[in-house]
């Protein structure tokens, strides 16, 4: 049957993949996908779970649903095919991100007072209370845990500064003055132990 007669309410997988690639390319042509060892391990685990557990289970369900006959009103079949496309799209995304991954171990910087990838930085904004953020990879961002991407404006402002430095950060509300109070790389070993 021609695709012209099949109603699909899901966007074309390739167009979504192109949008994802364009979004990443829009980040100033990032050459590598920097990530911590735990971020790399988590992404690899997700990929293996999709390949070895979720996808085979959905394929089994779709095969069973297809054997039941009429597929036009078969919810298991329609949902399964949609879920299979989502899984395949995620597998392609994870594979591309892992292929470009460059694992950076923050533990190798212990004792360094200069801010680089993987640093947990404590600072005060405009002389106020101390705040802390951790600079991680694009795929590891977690606002709830105060983990920001190394390409975020605040991380870009902090990178290469040292403990005790004063610097300016342009925000929508104006310019904030930041004072670097502490730079820590040991957080990774304390939180995750030896994962490399």
C-alpha positions as CSV (number, residue, x, y, z in Angstrom):
1,X,0.0,0.0,0.0
2,X,1.3,3.5,-0.8
3,X,2.3,5.7,2.0
4,X,-0.1,8.3,0.6
5,X,-3.0,6.2,2.0
6,X,-1.5,5.6,5.4
7,X,-2.3,8.1,8.0
8,X,0.7,8.9,10.2
9,X,0.4,11.5,12.9
10,X,4.1,11.2,13.9
11,X,6.7,13.5,12.3
12,X,9.2,12.0,10.0
13,X,12.1,10.5,12.0
14,X,14.7,12.1,9.6
15,X,13.3,15.6,10.1
16,X,13.5,15.2,13.9
17,X,17.0,13.9,13.6
18,X,18.0,16.9,11.4
19,X,16.5,19.3,13.9
20,X,18.5,17.7,16.7
21,X,21.7,17.9,14.7
22,X,21.0,21.6,13.8
23,X,20.4,22.4,17.5
24,X,23.8,21.0,18.4
25,X,25.5,22.6,15.5
26,X,24.0,25.9,16.5
27,X,26.0,25.8,19.7
28,X,29.0,27.4,18.0
29,X,30.2,24.3,16.1
30,X,31.1,22.2,19.2
31,X,33.8,19.8,18.1
32,X,33.4,17.3,20.9
33,X,30.7,16.1,23.3
34,X,32.5,16.5,26.6
35,X,31.1,14.4,29.4
36,X,32.0,13.1,32.8
37,X,32.7,9.3,33.2
38,X,29.4,8.8,35.0
39,X,27.5,10.7,32.3
40,X,29.1,8.5,29.6
41,X,28.4,5.4,31.6
42,X,24.7,6.4,32.1
43,X,24.3,7.2,28.4
44,X,25.9,3.9,27.4
45,X,23.6,2.0,29.8
46,X,20.6,3.7,28.4
47,X,21.6,2.7,24.9
48,X,22.3,-0.9,25.8
49,X,18.9,-1.1,27.6
50,X,17.1,0.2,24.6
51,X,18.9,-2.2,22.3
52,X,18.8,-5.3,24.5
53,X,15.6,-5.0,26.5
54,X,13.0,-2.4,25.3
55,X,13.4,-2.8,21.5
56,X,13.2,-6.6,21.5
57,X,10.1,-6.5,23.7
58,X,8.3,-3.9,21.5
59,X,9.2,-5.9,18.4
60,X,7.7,-9.0,20.1
61,X,4.5,-7.1,20.9
62,X,4.2,-5.7,17.4
63,X,4.7,-9.1,15.8
64,X,2.1,-10.6,18.1
65,X,-0.4,-7.7,17.3
66,X,0.3,-8.0,13.6
67,X,-0.6,-11.7,13.7
68,X,-4.0,-10.8,15.1
69,X,-5.2,-9.6,11.7
70,X,-6.7,-6.2,11.0
71,X,-4.0,-3.6,11.9
72,X,-6.0,-0.4,11.2
73,X,-7.8,-0.5,14.6
74,X,-5.3,-2.6,16.5
75,X,-4.1,-0.4,19.4
76,X,-1.2,-2.7,20.3
77,X,0.1,-2.7,16.8
78,X,-0.3,1.1,16.3
79,X,1.2,2.0,19.7
80,X,4.0,-0.5,19.2
81,X,5.0,0.8,15.8
82,X,5.0,4.4,17.2
83,X,7.0,3.3,20.3
84,X,9.4,1.4,18.0
85,X,10.1,4.6,16.0
86,X,10.7,6.6,19.2
87,X,13.2,3.9,20.4
88,X,15.0,3.9,17.1
89,X,15.2,7.7,17.1
90,X,16.6,7.6,20.6
91,X,19.1,4.9,19.7
92,X,20.4,7.0,16.7
93,X,20.7,10.1,19.0
94,X,22.6,8.2,21.7
95,X,24.9,6.5,19.2
96,X,25.8,9.9,17.6
97,X,26.4,11.5,21.0
98,X,28.5,8.6,22.2
99,X,30.5,8.6,19.0
100,X,31.4,12.2,19.6
101,X,32.0,11.8,23.3
102,X,35.2,12.8,24.9
103,X,35.2,11.7,28.5
104,X,36.9,14.1,30.9
105,X,37.6,12.9,34.5
106,X,37.2,15.8,36.9
107,X,39.3,13.8,39.5
108,X,42.4,14.5,37.4
109,X,42.1,18.2,38.3
110,X,42.0,17.8,42.1
111,X,44.0,20.5,43.7
112,X,43.6,22.9,40.7
113,X,42.1,26.3,41.7
114,X,41.3,27.2,38.1
115,X,37.8,26.5,36.7
116,X,37.6,23.9,33.8
117,X,35.1,21.3,32.8
118,X,34.0,19.2,35.7
119,X,34.5,21.8,38.4
120,X,32.1,22.5,41.2
121,X,32.3,26.3,41.6
122,X,31.1,28.2,44.6
123,X,30.6,31.9,44.1
124,X,28.8,34.9,45.4
125,X,26.7,37.0,43.1
126,X,26.7,40.8,43.7
127,X,28.1,40.2,47.3
128,X,25.1,38.0,48.2
129,X,24.9,34.5,49.6
130,X,27.2,31.8,48.2
131,X,25.9,29.7,45.3
132,X,27.4,26.6,43.8
133,X,27.2,25.0,40.3
134,X,28.9,22.1,38.7
135,X,30.0,22.4,35.1
136,X,29.1,19.2,33.2
137,X,28.4,18.0,29.6
138,X,25.4,19.0,27.5
139,X,23.7,15.7,28.1
140,X,24.3,15.8,31.8
141,X,22.5,19.1,32.6
142,X,20.3,18.8,35.7
143,X,19.0,22.2,37.1
144,X,17.7,20.5,40.2
145,X,21.2,19.4,41.2
146,X,22.7,22.8,40.0
147,X,24.5,21.1,37.1
148,X,25.0,23.4,34.1
149,X,26.4,22.7,30.6
150,X,29.9,23.8,29.8
151,X,28.4,25.9,27.0
152,X,26.0,27.8,29.2
153,X,26.6,31.5,29.7
154,X,27.5,31.2,33.3
155,X,30.0,28.3,32.7
156,X,31.6,30.3,29.8
157,X,32.0,33.2,32.2
158,X,33.5,31.0,34.9
159,X,35.9,28.9,32.8
160,X,39.6,29.8,33.2
161,X,38.9,32.0,36.3
162,X,40.5,31.2,39.6
163,X,39.5,31.1,43.2
164,X,39.4,34.7,44.4
165,X,38.7,36.2,40.9
166,X,36.0,38.8,40.3
167,X,34.2,38.7,37.0
168,X,31.1,40.1,35.3
169,X,28.2,38.1,33.9
170,X,25.7,39.8,31.6
171,X,22.2,38.6,32.5
172,X,18.7,39.7,31.3
173,X,18.4,41.7,34.5
174,X,21.8,43.5,34.0
175,X,25.4,42.8,34.8
176,X,26.1,40.6,37.9
177,X,29.5,40.7,39.6
178,X,30.7,37.2,40.6
179,X,33.4,36.4,43.1
180,X,34.8,32.9,42.9
181,X,34.9,31.5,46.4
182,X,35.9,27.9,45.8
183,X,36.8,25.5,43.0
184,X,36.4,21.8,43.7
185,X,37.1,18.8,41.6
186,X,37.0,16.2,44.4
187,X,33.1,16.2,44.4
188,X,33.2,13.6,41.6
189,X,35.1,11.0,43.7
190,X,33.0,11.7,46.8
191,X,29.8,11.3,44.9
192,X,30.6,8.5,42.5
193,X,33.8,6.8,43.7
194,X,35.9,5.2,41.0
195,X,33.7,4.7,37.9
196,X,36.4,5.1,35.2
